[in-house]
């Protein structure tokens, strides 16, 4: 059973992107978090919570940089 923190992080990852798996392993190729199946939802392991948070933070920073670049170029 997943902890409330893992479920919350899974919800945040699901809001960011749909899990991308190879159909055999229940690991998202995009963020590396565990999923509940090839077409399921993110359910990171307790040991993956910090890594998932860092990944989401990096994606947010990257998006902000891209937005700033596009505003500067227009």
Secondary structure in CASP SS format (residue, H / E / C, confidence):
PFRMAT SS
TARGET T0000
AUTHOR 0000-0000-0000
METHOD secondary structure of the structure
MODEL  1
X C 1.00
X C 1.00
X C 1.00
X H 1.00
X H 1.00
X H 1.00
X H 1.00
X H 1.00
X H 1.00
X H 1.00
X H 1.00
X H 1.00
X H 1.00
X H 1.00
X H 1.00
X H 1.00
X C 1.00
X C 1.00
X C 1.00
X C 1.00
X C 1.00
X C 1.00
X C 1.00
X C 1.00
X C 1.00
X C 1.00
X E 1.00
X C 1.00
X C 1.00
X C 1.00
X C 1.00
X C 1.00
X C 1.00
X E 1.00
X E 1.00
X C 1.00
X C 1.00
X C 1.00
X C 1.00
X C 1.00
X C 1.00
X E 1.00
X C 1.00
X C 1.00
X C 1.00
X H 1.00
X H 1.00
X H 1.00
X H 1.00
X H 1.00
X H 1.00
X H 1.00
X H 1.00
X H 1.00
X H 1.00
X H 1.00
X H 1.00
X H 1.00
X H 1.00
X H 1.00
X H 1.00
X H 1.00
X H 1.00
X H 1.00
X H 1.00
X H 1.00
X H 1.00
X H 1.00
X H 1.00
X H 1.00
X H 1.00
X H 1.00
X H 1.00
X C 1.00
END
